[in-house]
Amino acid sequence: MKGSGRAEERLENIQSVEPILNALRTVSQASMQTARRKLEGAARYGSEILELASWLPGEAPGRMQAGARRRTLLVVLGSDRGLCGTFNSDLVEVLSDLLAQMEEERREVEVWILGHRLKSSLDREEILVDHVEGFAEGSVPDFQRALRLAESIQAGFKEGRFGRVLILMNKRLQAERTRSEVEQLLPMKMKDVQGKAERWPPPILETDPEELRERIRKQAVEVNLYRFLLISSAAEHAARFHLLENASQNMERLTEELEMEVQLARQQAITTEMMDLIAAAGLIKP
């Protein structure tokens, strides 16, 4: 009966956790889908504003020029929340390799971190960073979050504090698998529109074309950064969802095993009681 009692206690504990686990899994799945929908819209808008550059007369937008210094700004997109497996540790591993490579190349590096959980992982590895802030106020970053960050980055780039801006983030491959990759944000390669046929009717411009080009460059950087935030967010929620999904499946198997153990223990207890009654009635010898 002691074994039955322990099994019943474990079964009750698991059953009390099950609703919480299911709720977290549902939230992660919904957040992942939200990030993907926003990512589709951001990618479409980014393509449209670059296409708009082809309507402008004169010189193509070309490439936003780099700052004078060799310093690289490396922005790492991590997580503010747990239960996402190796999401942050994968970033730490790639970041360590990048920093070692840049040190070998004698490049100056400034590291910005988004995600307080990632910062904790970096502290354990004794990796120093220059700036830390949260990844998102809600479950999925909004455009205002990207806008504020893009303004800080572009200001530093124009001032010449750094000549290159790289984004290190996790991308979702399939199921729970993710991969850490580096994307260049600045200097940004704009779509090459030279040599395109003239549009008819020609666009009517009431603003200086160079001013429009500058606005397009600025918005393209903002939208690209927003895309990177959403890619990272979708990967994080996908990793969390599949981790919770695996935990749920393991819990179901454990529940079945414990229910079987409890049932067998009860059957054994009933059989023992029946044998005691039969022996007490003198029907069998004790």
ChimeraX attribute file (.defattr): number of C-alpha atoms within 10 A of each C-alpha:
attribute: neighborCount
match mode: 1-to-1
recipient: residues
	/A:1	11
	/A:2	8
	/A:3	11
	/A:4	19
	/A:5	13
	/A:6	13
	/A:7	21
	/A:8	17
	/A:9	13
	/A:10	15
	/A:11	19
	/A:12	13
	/A:13	11
	/A:14	16
	/A:15	14
	/A:16	11
	/A:17	11
	/A:18	15
	/A:19	11
	/A:20	11
	/A:21	15
	/A:22	15
	/A:23	12
	/A:24	17
	/A:25	22
	/A:26	15
	/A:27	15
	/A:28	22
	/A:29	19
	/A:30	16
	/A:31	21
	/A:32	24
	/A:33	15
	/A:34	16
	/A:35	24
	/A:36	19
	/A:37	13
	/A:38	20
	/A:39	21
	/A:40	13
	/A:41	12
	/A:42	20
	/A:43	14
	/A:44	12
	/A:45	16
	/A:46	21
	/A:47	14
	/A:48	12
	/A:49	16
	/A:50	20
	/A:51	16
	/A:52	15
	/A:53	22
	/A:54	21
	/A:55	18
	/A:56	21
	/A:57	14
	/A:58	10
	/A:59	13
	/A:60	18
	/A:61	22
	/A:62	16
	/A:63	14
	/A:64	16
	/A:65	14
	/A:66	17
	/A:67	19
	/A:68	14
	/A:69	15
	/A:70	16
	/A:71	18
	/A:72	21
	/A:73	24
	/A:74	25
	/A:75	22
	/A:76	24
	/A:77	25
	/A:78	28
	/A:79	23
	/A:80	19
	/A:81	14
	/A:82	13
	/A:83	14
	/A:84	19
	/A:85	15
	/A:86	15
	/A:87	26
	/A:88	25
	/A:89	15
	/A:90	16
	/A:91	22
	/A:92	21
	/A:93	13
	/A:94	17
	/A:95	21
	/A:96	13
	/A:97	11
	/A:98	16
	/A:99	17
	/A:100	12
	/A:101	12
	/A:102	13
	/A:103	12
	/A:104	9
	/A:105	9
	/A:106	11
	/A:107	14
	/A:108	14
	/A:109	20
	/A:110	17
	/A:111	18
	/A:112	18
	/A:113	22
	/A:114	20
	/A:115	20
	/A:116	17
	/A:117	18
	/A:118	25
	/A:119	24
	/A:120	13
	/A:121	15
	/A:122	21
	/A:123	12
	/A:124	8
	/A:125	12
	/A:126	9
	/A:127	14
	/A:128	12
	/A:129	15
	/A:130	10
	/A:131	12
	/A:132	16
	/A:133	12
	/A:134	17
	/A:135	26
	/A:136	17
	/A:137	10
	/A:138	8
	/A:139	18
	/A:140	20
	/A:141	18
	/A:142	16
	/A:143	18
	/A:144	11
	/A:145	17
	/A:146	22
	/A:147	17
	/A:148	11
	/A:149	14
	/A:150	21
	/A:151	14
	/A:152	10
	/A:153	20
	/A:154	18
	/A:155	11
	/A:156	16
	/A:157	23
	/A:158	15
	/A:159	12
	/A:160	16
	/A:161	18
	/A:162	24
	/A:163	20
	/A:164	23
	/A:165	23
	/A:166	17
	/A:167	20
	/A:168	22
	/A:169	27
	/A:170	27
	/A:171	22
	/A:172	19
	/A:173	11
	/A:174	11
	/A:175	11
	/A:176	18
	/A:177	15
	/A:178	20
	/A:179	15
	/A:180	19
	/A:181	12
	/A:182	17
	/A:183	14
	/A:184	15
	/A:185	23
	/A:186	23
	/A:187	17
	/A:188	18
	/A:189	15
	/A:190	18
	/A:191	16
	/A:192	15
	/A:193	18
	/A:194	13
	/A:195	8
	/A:196	9
	/A:197	8
	/A:198	10
	/A:199	10
	/A:200	6
	/A:201	6
	/A:202	10
	/A:203	10
	/A:204	8
	/A:205	11
	/A:206	7
	/A:207	8
	/A:208	9
	/A:209	16
	/A:210	15
	/A:211	10
	/A:212	17
	/A:213	19
	/A:214	13
	/A:215	12
	/A:216	20
	/A:217	21
	/A:218	15
	/A:219	18
	/A:220	22
	/A:221	24
	/A:222	24
	/A:223	23
	/A:224	20
	/A:225	23
	/A:226	26
	/A:227	23
	/A:228	22
	/A:229	28
	/A:230	27
	/A:231	21
	/A:232	28
	/A:233	30
	/A:234	27
	/A:235	28
	/A:236	29
	/A:237	28
	/A:238	28
	/A:239	26
	/A:240	26
	/A:241	25
	/A:242	19
	/A:243	16
	/A:244	22
	/A:245	18
	/A:246	12
	/A:247	16
	/A:248	16
	/A:249	11
	/A:250	12
	/A:251	18
	/A:252	15
	/A:253	12
	/A:254	15
	/A:255	18
	/A:256	13
	/A:257	14
	/A:258	21
	/A:259	16
	/A:260	13
	/A:261	16
	/A:262	20
	/A:263	15
	/A:264	13
	/A:265	18
	/A:266	15
	/A:267	12
	/A:268	14
	/A:269	14
	/A:270	12
	/A:271	12
	/A:272	12
	/A:273	12
	/A:274	12
	/A:275	15
	/A:276	14
	/A:277	13
	/A:278	14
	/A:279	13
	/A:280	12
	/A:281	10
	/A:282	10
	/A:283	10
	/A:284	11
	/A:285	8
	/A:286	9
